[in-house]
Amino acid sequence: LQSMQRTELVCVHRTTSRGGQREVREQWLEPSDLVPGELVELEAGDKIPADVRIVYCTKGTEVDNAALTGESLPEARTVEVEGDGVAVHEAHNVCFFGTTVLKGKMKGLVFATGDDTFLGQINETMMQCARTRSTLETQIEHFVHVIAYVAIAVGVLSLVANSISPVERPIDLILENAATAFFAQVPEGLLPTVTISLMCASTRMVKRKVLVRKIDAIETLGCVSVLCSDKTGTLTSGCMTATDIVTHADGFATCRCTENEWAAPVQNASVLSLAQCGILNNSSKPNREGVMAGSPTEVAIMEACTRVFGDDRMQYQEQNPQVFEIPFNSETKWMLTIHADGLRPGAFRMVLKGAPERVLAMCTRVLNESSTVELSDQRRGEINTHLHKLMSGGRRVLCFAEMRLDGYADDFVFEGSSPEKCNFPMEGFTWVGLIGLEDPPKEGVKDAIAVLDNASCKTVMVTGDHPTTAQAIATRIGILKPGELDRMPQEIRDYTVIAGGDLAKYLPGGDGFENAAFDDEQMEFWRKTVQHARVFARVSPVHKRVIVRAYQQIGGAIVAMTGDGVNDAPALKAAEVGVAMGIR
C-alpha cells in the first residue's frame, strides 16, 4: 500500500481573488495536502494522488488499474458520465489513488482522499476482517482440553485412592501425590516440539523460495481443501504478450509468434508487411535503459514485430518517418499514422490499427504477399472466423490495414481528426493482418493445478478480469476442462462461471455468513456457488473476501488464497492461508 502512494508534488489549479478579480493559478502541492474539490492535472507516467473524477482528458487516455481491479489490460478513460447501476470501480470517468496514468493527459476533481479513497476502503476492510484461526490452533486447543480432562480425572482418582488406602498417610502427602499425578499428565515438551518442527519445515520452505510470516500456516497448508487464486500476475504473467498473427498468403494462416519459434527473422512477405505496420503504427518508445516503455499493448506489439522484422527496426523507422497521426479514441476505436517513404519522393504509407470490426469495414482489398486481392465476402468471413477463434481463446485482437499514397508533394500537410474531416482518402484500405495478444499463463501453473486436483484440493479462479477472458484462461490451465461447460446441465453451468454483478445481489452484511440474516433464496445461491463455482470474474476486493468466507462458513472448507495485488489483500487476510505471490 505504501509503495502505491505518490511522493512527487502534484500540479493543482486553484482559483484566487486579487483586486476583485478571480484568476486560476497553477500550484504544486504535496499529495497529503490535497482536499476534495481540488482540480489536479496529470499526464502519462504520473501516479494518481487521490480518487478523482475526470473533467478533461485527451483522446486515448489510459490508466493501469491492475493492482486495484485485477484488469490485465490498460483501461481507457473519458469524461462521459456512466449510467445508473455501474459500480464506481468500473466507471471510465474515475481514476483511483495509487494507480498510474499510462497514456494521455487529464484534469480531474478530487472527490476522496486518505481513508475515503477506494484504496483506503480496502485497507479499512482488512482492519475490520476478523482473524482466522489456523487448524493447528484448533487442534492444539482440542488436545489441551483432552489433556486437562485426563489430568483432572487422574488427580481426583489419585486423591481418592490415597484417601481410602489401608496405609495411612498424612494430608500433605496425599495432596502431594495427587498434585504429582495431576501435573505428570501435562506434556511440557509439546510446545517446543511443535515449534521446532515448524521451524524445520519453514527452513525447507525457504529452499523452495517461500518466506513464512506465520509459522503455524505451514501445518494448515497441508489441510487446504479449496485454493482461491487471483488470475492477473498469479496464474498469468501479468505482462501483455503478442501470441498470434493472422495473415493471407494464398489462403489465411495463423502463426504463433513466440520467442522460441521465431528466434530468427521471418521471410514470409505477408508477415513481414504486418510487422512493418506494427513497428510504424506504435506509440511505445525506448527509455534511457533502452527498454521499450509505454502502453503494455503497444510494447507487446513492438516486441513481437521486432522479433519478426529483425534488428533493423530502428533503421526502418528512420527511413519511414511519421508525418501525421490520428490518435486512438473510444469513438472511432482505431489509430492512424502516415509515414513518408524515404526511398520514393512524394510517396506516403498510411497504417491503420484498431478494433477488427472497425478496420475491416474500411478495407476493400487483402494483402497477398507482395500483391493484393479483392476482399470478397468469402475472405471477409474467413477473417471473422479467425477473429472469433482468437477471441474465444481469451485474446485481445487488433487489426492492421494500410494504404499507399502517391503523387503528393513532399511538404503536403495532412489534416483531419475523423474520416469526414481528413484531406486524404479514408476508404479503400488493404487488410494486412491480425495480431492476438494475451496475458499468458505462467510456466508450470497447469502442472501445479493438476497436482492440486490429485490431492483433492479444488482450485477456484477469483479475478477482476472479464468473464470471457477468465473462462478462456481457466480452460487453458486446467481449472475447467475443454468443452466441460457445454456438457453441463444448465442449472450447474449457471453457477460454474459467476460474475461480480450476480454476487452483489446476495452479499451478506458484516464480515461473514455466521450472523447474517439470509432468506432461503440467498442461502441456496451460496450453497450452489461453493459447490459448483470454478471461476469468479469482475469481482471487487470485497467480493473476494466474501467468497473466501462462503467457502469457510457455508462449504466448511479450509481455504488458501493466492494473489499479488492490493485488491487481493482482504481475501488474503480472511483465508486460513494467505499466499502473497509478489508486490505490484
C-alpha positions in Angstrom: 0.0 0.0 0.0 2.8 2.4 0.8 4.6 1.7 -2.5 1.4 2.8 -4.4 1.4 6.3 -2.8 2.6 9.2 -4.8 5.6 11.1 -3.4 6.1 13.8 -6.1 4.4 17.2 -6.0 1.0 17.5 -7.7 0.0 20.2 -10.1 -3.1 21.9 -8.8 -5.2 24.6 -10.4 -6.7 26.9 -7.7 -8.9 29.9 -8.1 -7.8 33.0 -6.2 -9.2 36.5 -5.9 -6.9 39.6 -6.5 -8.2 43.1 -6.8 -11.8 41.9 -7.0 -10.9 39.6 -10.0 -10.9 35.8 -9.9 -8.0 34.1 -11.6 -6.8 30.5 -11.9 -3.3 29.9 -10.7 -1.1 26.8 -11.0 0.4 25.5 -7.8 2.5 22.4 -6.8 1.4 20.7 -3.6 2.3 17.7 -1.6 -0.2 14.8 -2.2 -1.0 14.8 1.5 -2.2 18.5 1.2 -4.9 17.7 -1.3 -8.6 18.1 -0.3 -11.8 17.2 -2.0 -12.7 19.8 -4.7 -9.1 20.4 -5.9 -8.5 20.4 -9.7 -5.4 18.4 -10.4 -3.5 17.9 -13.7 -1.9 14.6 -14.6 0.0 13.1 -17.5 1.5 9.9 -18.7 3.7 8.3 -16.0 2.1 10.1 -13.1 0.7 8.2 -10.1 -2.7 9.4 -9.2 -2.6 11.1 -5.8 -6.3 10.7 -4.8 -9.6 9.5 -6.2 -10.5 11.9 -9.0 -13.4 12.4 -11.3 -12.2 13.4 -14.8 -13.4 16.7 -16.2 -11.0 16.8 -19.2 -8.7 14.2 -20.9 -7.0 13.8 -24.2 -8.3 11.1 -26.6 -6.8 7.7 -25.9 -6.0 8.4 -22.3 -5.3 5.1 -20.5 -4.6 4.1 -16.9 -3.2 0.9 -15.3 -5.7 -0.4 -12.7 -4.3 -3.9 -12.4 -3.3 -3.7 -8.8 -6.7 -2.5 -7.7 -9.1 -4.3 -10.0 -7.1 -7.2 -11.5 -7.7 -6.0 -15.1 -4.7 -7.0 -17.0 -5.2 -4.6 -19.9 -4.9 -0.8 -19.7 -8.3 0.9 -19.2 -9.4 3.8 -21.3 -10.6 7.0 -19.6 -13.2 9.5 -20.8 -15.2 12.4 -19.4 -18.5 10.7 -20.1 -20.6 10.0 -17.1 -21.5 6.4 -16.6 -25.1 5.3 -16.4 -27.0 4.0 -13.4 -26.0 0.6 -12.0 -22.3 0.9 -12.9 -20.0 0.2 -9.9 -17.6 3.1 -9.1 -14.5 0.9 -9.7 -15.8 0.1 -13.2 -16.6 3.8 -14.1 -14.5 5.1 -17.0 -14.6 8.7 -15.8 -13.0 8.0 -12.5 -9.3 7.4 -11.6 -8.2 5.9 -8.3 -5.5 6.7 -5.8 -2.4 4.6 -6.3 -3.0 3.8 -10.0 -0.9 5.1 -12.9 -1.6 7.1 -16.0 -0.1 5.2 -18.9 -1.1 7.4 -21.8 -2.5 10.9 -22.4 -3.2 13.9 -20.2 -6.1 14.7 -17.9 -7.6 17.1 -15.4 -9.8 15.8 -12.6 -11.6 16.9 -9.5 -10.6 15.2 -6.3 -13.6 13.6 -4.5 -11.9 11.4 -2.0 -8.6 11.4 -0.1 -6.9 9.3 2.5 -9.1 6.6 4.1 -12.0 7.7 2.0 -10.4 6.5 -1.3 -11.0 3.2 -2.9 -7.6 2.1 -1.7 -8.3 3.4 1.8 -11.5 1.4 1.9 -9.6 -1.8 1.1 -7.3 -1.1 4.0 -10.2 -0.5 6.3 -11.8 -3.8 5.2 -8.5 -5.5 6.1 -8.5 -3.9 9.5 -12.1 -5.0 10.2 -11.6 -8.5 9.0 -11.6 -10.9 11.9 -8.5 -13.1 12.4 -9.0 -16.6 11.1 -7.7 -19.3 13.4 -5.4 -21.9 11.9 -6.1 -25.6 12.1 -3.0 -26.1 14.3 -4.5 -23.7 16.9 -7.8 -25.6 16.8 -6.1 -29.0 17.1 -3.8 -27.9 19.9 -6.7 -26.3 21.8 -8.7 -29.6 21.4 -5.7 -31.6 22.5 -5.2 -29.4 25.6 -8.8 -29.8 26.6 -8.5 -33.5 26.4 -5.3 -33.4 28.4 -6.9 -31.2 31.0 -9.8 -33.6 31.5 -7.5 -36.5 31.8 -5.2 -34.7 34.2 -8.2 -33.7 36.4 -9.5 -37.2 36.3 -6.1 -38.7 37.3 -5.6 -36.1 40.0 -9.0 -36.8 41.5 -8.5 -40.6 41.3 -5.1 -40.3 43.0 -6.6 -38.2 45.7 -9.4 -40.7 46.3 -7.0 -43.7 46.1 -4.6 -42.2 48.7 -7.5 -41.3 51.0 -9.0 -44.8 51.1 -5.7 -46.6 51.0 -5.1 -49.0 54.0 -1.8 -47.3 54.5 -2.5 -44.2 56.5 -0.8 -41.1 55.0 -0.7 -37.5 56.3 -2.9 -35.0 54.4 0.1 -33.1 53.0 1.5 -36.4 51.4 -1.9 -37.2 49.9 -2.1 -33.7 48.3 1.4 -34.1 47.1 0.7 -37.4 45.4 -2.5 -36.1 43.8 -0.7 -33.0 42.5 2.2 -35.1 41.2 -0.3 -37.3 39.3 -2.1 -34.2 38.0 0.9 -32.4 36.7 2.5 -35.6 35.3 -0.2 -35.6 32.6 0.8 -32.2 31.2 3.1 -32.6 28.1 5.8 -30.0 28.9 7.6 -30.8 25.7 4.6 -30.2 23.4 5.2 -26.5 22.8 9.0 -26.8 22.0 8.4 -29.9 19.9 5.7 -28.3 17.8 7.7 -25.1 17.4 11.0 -26.8 16.4 9.1 -29.0 13.9 7.5 -25.9 12.3 10.9 -24.1 12.2 12.4 -27.1 10.4 9.5 -27.0 7.9 10.0 -23.2 7.5 13.6 -23.8 6.6 12.6 -26.3 3.9 10.1 -23.8 2.6 12.8 -21.2 2.2 14.7 -23.6 -0.1 11.6 -23.5 -2.3 11.7 -19.7 -2.3 8.8 -19.3 0.2 9.0 -16.9 3.1 6.8 -17.9 6.0 5.4 -15.0 8.0 3.1 -17.0 10.3 4.7 -20.3 11.3 1.5 -22.2 12.0 0.4 -21.6 8.4 2.8 -24.4 7.3 0.7 -27.0 9.1 -2.5 -25.5 7.7 -1.1 -25.6 4.2 -1.3 -29.4 4.2 -5.0 -29.3 5.2 -6.2 -26.9 2.5 -9.3 -28.2 0.6 -10.0 -25.1 -1.6 -7.5 -22.8 -3.3 -8.8 -19.4 -4.4 -6.4 -17.8 -6.8 -6.2 -14.4 -8.4 -5.5 -14.5 -12.2 -3.5 -11.5 -13.2 0.1 -11.8 -12.1 -0.6 -15.0 -10.2 -1.9 -17.6 -12.6 -0.7 -15.4 -15.5 2.5 -13.5 -16.1 0.8 -10.0 -15.6 2.5 -8.8 -18.8 0.8 -8.5 -22.2 2.3 -10.6 -24.9 1.6 -10.9 -28.6 0.9 -14.6 -29.2 -0.8 -15.0 -32.6 -0.6 -13.4 -36.1 -3.1 -14.0 -38.9 -2.1 -13.1 -42.5 -3.1 -14.0 -46.0 -0.7 -15.8 -48.4 -2.7 -17.8 -50.9 -5.1 -18.5 -48.1 -5.3 -17.3 -44.5 -2.8 -18.7 -42.0 -2.3 -18.3 -38.2 1.2 -18.2 -36.9 2.4 -18.4 -33.3 4.8 -15.6 -32.5 6.6 -16.9 -29.5 10.2 -16.1 -28.9 11.4 -19.7 -29.3 9.5 -20.3 -32.6 10.7 -17.0 -34.1 14.3 -16.8 -32.9 15.3 -15.6 -36.4 13.5 -13.0 -38.7 10.6 -14.4 -40.7 10.9 -14.3 -44.5 7.1 -14.6 -45.3 6.2 -11.4 -47.2 2.8 -11.0 -45.7 4.1 -11.5 -42.1 6.9 -9.0 -42.8 4.4 -6.4 -44.0 2.3 -6.9 -40.8 5.5 -6.5 -38.7 6.3 -3.3 -40.6 2.8 -1.9 -39.8 3.2 -2.9 -36.2 6.5 -1.1 -35.9 5.4 2.1 -37.7 2.0 2.5 -36.1 3.2 2.3 -32.5 3.4 4.8 -29.7 6.0 2.9 -27.5 9.4 4.4 -27.1 12.7 3.2 -25.7 13.6 4.7 -22.3 17.1 5.6 -21.0 18.0 2.0 -20.4 16.9 1.0 -24.0 13.8 -0.8 -22.8 10.5 -0.2 -24.6 8.1 1.9 -22.5 4.5 2.9 -23.0 1.2 1.1 -23.1 1.6 -2.7 -22.4 -0.3 -3.4 -25.6 1.9 -1.2 -27.7 5.1 -2.6 -26.1 3.9 -6.2 -26.7 3.2 -5.5 -30.4 6.6 -3.7 -30.8 8.5 -6.6 -29.2 6.7 -9.2 -31.4 7.1 -7.3 -34.6 10.8 -6.7 -33.8 11.3 -10.4 -33.5 9.7 -10.9 -36.8 11.4 -8.0 -38.6 14.9 -8.4 -37.1 17.4 -5.9 -35.7 16.9 -3.3 -38.4 13.8 -1.8 -36.7 15.4 1.5 -35.7 16.8 2.0 -39.2 13.4 1.2 -40.8 11.6 3.7 -38.6 14.2 6.4 -39.6 13.7 5.6 -43.3 9.9 6.0 -42.9 9.4 8.9 -40.5 5.9 9.7 -39.2 4.4 12.9 -40.6 0.8 12.7 -39.3 -1.2 10.9 -36.7 -4.8 10.5 -35.6 -4.7 9.1 -32.0 -6.9 6.2 -30.8 -10.1 7.3 -29.2 -13.2 5.4 -27.9 -15.4 6.6 -30.7 -13.5 5.5 -33.8 -11.6 2.7 -32.0 -8.6 3.0 -34.3 -5.3 4.8 -34.7 -3.9 6.1 -37.9 -0.3 7.1 -38.8 1.1 8.4 -42.1 4.7 7.8 -42.9 6.9 9.3 -45.6 8.6 6.8 -47.9 12.3 7.6 -47.6 13.1 5.7 -50.9 10.3 7.2 -53.0 9.8 11.0 -53.1 6.1 12.1 -52.9 5.0 8.6 -51.7 3.4 8.0 -48.3 2.2 5.0 -46.4 -0.9 5.1 -44.2 -1.1 2.5 -41.5 -4.4 1.8 -39.7 -4.6 -0.1 -36.4 -7.6 -0.8 -34.2 -10.7 -2.8 -33.4 -11.1 -5.5 -36.1 -14.7 -4.8 -36.9 -14.0 -1.0 -37.5 -10.8 -1.5 -39.5 -12.2 -4.3 -41.6 -15.2 -2.1 -42.6 -12.7 0.4 -44.1 -10.9 -2.3 -46.2 -11.7 -3.3 -49.8 -8.6 -5.5 -50.6 -6.4 -8.1 -48.9 -2.6 -8.2 -48.9 -1.5 -11.4 -50.5 2.3 -11.5 -50.0 3.6 -8.8 -52.4 0.3 -8.2 -54.3 -3.3 -7.6 -53.3 -6.6 -9.4 -54.0 -10.2 -8.3 -53.6 -11.7 -8.6 -50.1 -14.6 -10.8 -51.1 -17.4 -11.8 -48.8 -15.8 -15.3 -48.5 -12.5 -13.8 -47.4 -14.3 -11.4 -45.0 -16.0 -14.4 -43.5 -12.7 -16.3 -43.1 -11.1 -13.3 -41.3 -14.1 -13.2 -38.9 -13.7 -16.9 -38.3 -10.1 -16.4 -37.3 -11.1 -13.4 -35.2 -13.7 -15.3 -33.3 -11.3 -18.2 -32.7 -8.7 -15.9 -31.2 -11.3 -14.0 -29.1 -12.8 -17.2 -27.7 -9.3 -18.2 -26.6 -9.1 -15.1 -24.4 -7.0 -13.0 -26.8 -7.3 -9.3 -27.4 -7.2 -8.8 -31.2 -6.0 -5.8 -33.1 -6.4 -5.4 -36.9 -3.9 -3.7 -39.2 -4.5 -2.2 -42.7 -2.5 0.0 -45.0 -2.9 2.3 -48.0 -0.2 3.7 -50.3 -0.5 7.4 -51.3 1.4 8.5 -54.4 1.6 11.9 -56.2 1.7 14.1 -53.1 4.2 16.9 -52.6 6.9 16.2 -50.1 5.7 19.1 -48.0 2.0 18.3 -48.2 0.2 19.0 -44.9 -2.1 16.2 -43.8 -5.1 17.4 -41.7 -8.2 15.9 -40.1 -9.3 14.1 -36.9 -12.0 11.9 -38.4 -12.8 10.3 -41.8 -15.2 13.1 -42.6 -12.6 15.9 -41.9 -9.5 14.4 -43.5 -8.0 15.9 -46.6 -6.8 12.5 -47.8 -8.7 9.3 -48.7 -10.0 7.2 -45.8 -11.6 4.3 -47.7 -10.2 1.5 -49.8 -7.6 0.2 -47.3 -5.8 -3.0 -47.8 -6.2 -5.5 -45.0 -2.8 -6.7 -43.7 -3.4 -9.0 -40.7 -4.5 -9.6 -37.2 -2.4 -9.7 -34.0 -3.7 -11.5 -31.0 -2.4 -10.5 -27.5 -2.9 -12.0 -24.1 -1.6 -12.1 -20.6 -0.2 -15.7 -20.9 -0.3 -18.3 -18.1 2.8 -18.7 -16.1 5.1 -21.6 -16.8 4.2 -24.6 -14.5 0.8 -23.3 -13.5 -1.1 -26.1 -15.3 1.0 -28.8 -13.8 0.6 -27.3 -10.3 -3.2 -27.3 -10.7 -3.1 -30.9 -11.8 -1.2 -31.8 -8.6 -3.8 -30.0 -6.5 -6.6 -31.9 -8.2 -4.8 -35.2 -7.5 -4.6 -34.1 -3.8 -8.4 -33.4 -3.7 -7.9 -29.7 -3.5 -10.3 -27.6 -5.5 -8.9 -24.7 -7.4 -11.1 -21.6 -8.0 -10.1 -18.6 -10.1 -11.2 -15.2 -8.5 -10.4 -12.3 -10.7 -11.5 -8.8 -11.6 -11.0 -9.5 -15.3 -13.7 -10.1 -18.0 -15.6 -13.4 -17.7 -14.7 -14.4 -21.3 -11.0 -13.9 -20.7 -11.2 -15.6 -17.3 -13.0 -18.6 -18.7 -10.5 -19.0 -21.5 -7.5 -18.9 -19.2 -9.2 -21.3 -16.8 -9.7 -23.7 -19.6 -6.1 -23.4 -20.7 -4.6 -24.1 -17.2 -6.9 -26.9 -16.3 -9.4 -25.3 -13.9 -12.0 -26.0 -16.5 -11.8 -29.0 -18.8 -12.2 -28.3 -22.6 -15.8 -28.5 -23.5 -16.8 -29.1 -19.9 -19.3 -26.2 -19.8 -21.1 -27.4 -22.9 -21.7 -30.8 -21.3 -23.0 -29.4 -18.1 -26.7 -29.1 -17.3 -27.9 -25.5 -17.4 -28.5 -25.4 -13.7 -24.9 -26.3 -12.9 -23.5 -24.2 -15.7 -25.1 -21.0 -14.3 -23.0 -21.5 -11.1 -19.7 -22.5 -12.7 -18.7 -19.1 -14.0 -20.1 -16.3 -11.9 -19.8 -12.5 -12.5 -19.4 -9.9 -9.7 -22.8 -8.4 -10.7 -24.5 -11.6 -9.7 -22.7 -11.8 -6.4 -23.7 -8.2 -5.5 -27.4 -9.3 -5.1 -26.5 -11.8 -2.4 -23.8 -10.2 -0.3 -24.1 -10.7 3.5 -23.8 -7.8 6.0 -20.7 -7.7 8.2 -17.7 -9.9 8.0 -19.3 -13.2 7.0 -22.3 -15.5 7.0 -22.4 -16.7 10.6 -24.6 -13.9 12.0 -26.1 -12.7 8.6 -29.8 -12.7 8.1 -30.5 -14.7 4.9 -33.6 -15.8 3.2 -33.9 -19.2 1.6 -33.1 -17.9 -1.9 -29.8 -16.3 -0.8 -28.7 -19.3 1.2 -29.5 -21.6 -1.7 -27.4 -19.4 -4.0 -24.3 -19.6 -1.8 -24.7 -23.3 -1.3 -24.7 -24.0 -5.0 -22.0 -21.4 -5.6 -19.5 -23.1 -3.2 -20.4 -26.5 -4.6 -20.1 -25.7 -8.4 -18.2 -22.5 -8.9 -14.8 -22.6 -10.6 -14.4 -19.1 -11.9 -15.5 -15.7 -10.4 -15.0 -12.8 -12.7 -15.4 -9.0 -12.5 -15.3 -9.2 -8.7 -14.2 -6.4 -6.3 -11.9 -6.8 -3.3 -15.0 -7.0 -1.0 -16.4 -9.8 -3.2 -13.1 -11.8 -2.9 -13.3 -11.7 0.9 -16.9 -12.7 0.9 -16.1 -15.7 -1.5 -13.4 -16.9 0.9 -15.9 -16.6 3.9 -18.5 -18.5 1.9 -16.2 -21.5 1.4 -15.2 -21.4 5.0 -18.6 -20.9 6.7 -21.0 -22.5 4.2 -18.8 -25.0 2.5 -16.9 -26.0 5.6 -13.6 -25.8 3.7 -10.1 -24.8 4.7 -9.2 -22.1 2.2 -5.9 -20.8 0.9 -5.9 -17.6 -1.1 -3.1 -16.5 -3.5 -2.7 -13.1 -5.0 -0.3 -10.3 -5.9 -2.3 -7.1 -5.9 -3.8 -4.8 -3.4 -7.3 -6.0 -4.4 -6.4 -9.4 -3.0 -5.4 -8.1 0.4 -8.8 -8.5 2.2 -9.2 -12.1 0.9 -5.6 -13.0 1.8 -6.2 -11.9 5.4 -9.6 -13.8 5.6 -8.2 -17.1 4.4 -6.6 -19.7 6.7 -3.5 -19.5 4.5 -2.7 -16.3 2.6 -0.1 -16.6 -0.1 1.3 -13.3 -1.4 2.8 -14.0 -4.8 4.7 -10.7 -5.2 4.4 -7.0 -5.0 2.6 -5.0 -7.7 
